[in-house]
Amino acid sequence: MIIDPLEQSPKENHKIMIGSIVPRPIAFVSTKSKDGILNLAPFSYFNGVCSNPPTIMFAPARRGYDGLTKDTLNNIQDTEEFVVNLVSEEISDQMVACSTDFENEVDEFEVSGLTPVDCVKVKPPRVRESKVSFECKLNTIVEIGKAEAGAGFIVIGTIVMFHIDDKVYKEGHIDLGVLNPIGRLAGNSYTRIKDTFDIVRQIKPK
């Protein structure tokens, strides 16, 4: 089967993408508006970019029902700061509680019961219950598509501070068993990292 994305709806394209680009890590992004209102929302188009400087990206889409931009993006455009909190299974229900499109005056920390904690170098708080958080300064925002539902943005940020639970950090490495992260699948489905295997990569000969 081959499918031309131009011959079907953005919704149909979306279903193919989220059903095949799996599992996806989740960026639980905390921001603060220019008026001081806190916002917390999950995004599953998220990954690292490079380590020098340490840089991440995530992709907030326009709202599917009216094409407007989301509070997370608006806050980052205004303040150029945000925090990416990683999602362990222990806070998965609270994360999902923040995925609703609330009005911009709603504080999702209050909705979810999660705890905001002051950061060191940025004004938005991190999530106390998250085992790994990245304080980020905006690098750039790339707009994709037209200003309509289904389009989106790539937000690229430089990590300016790592927050890591001592129990997760062992001899310079992250212990996945303790981090217990979840990955996003399609629909209401998520996955755990419980079954891993190693493949040894060949080192380039000198």
Secondary structure, 3 states (H helix, E strand, C coil): CCCCHHHCCHHHHHHHHHHHCCCECCEEEEEECCCCCEEEEEECCEEEEEECCEEEEECCECCCCCCCCCHHHHHHHHHCEEEEEECEHHHHHHHHHCCCCCCCCCCHHHHHCCCEECCCCCCCCEECCCCEEEEEEEEEEEEECCCCCCCEEEEEEEEEEEEECCCCEECCEECHHHHCEEEECCCCCEEECCCCCCCCCCCCCC
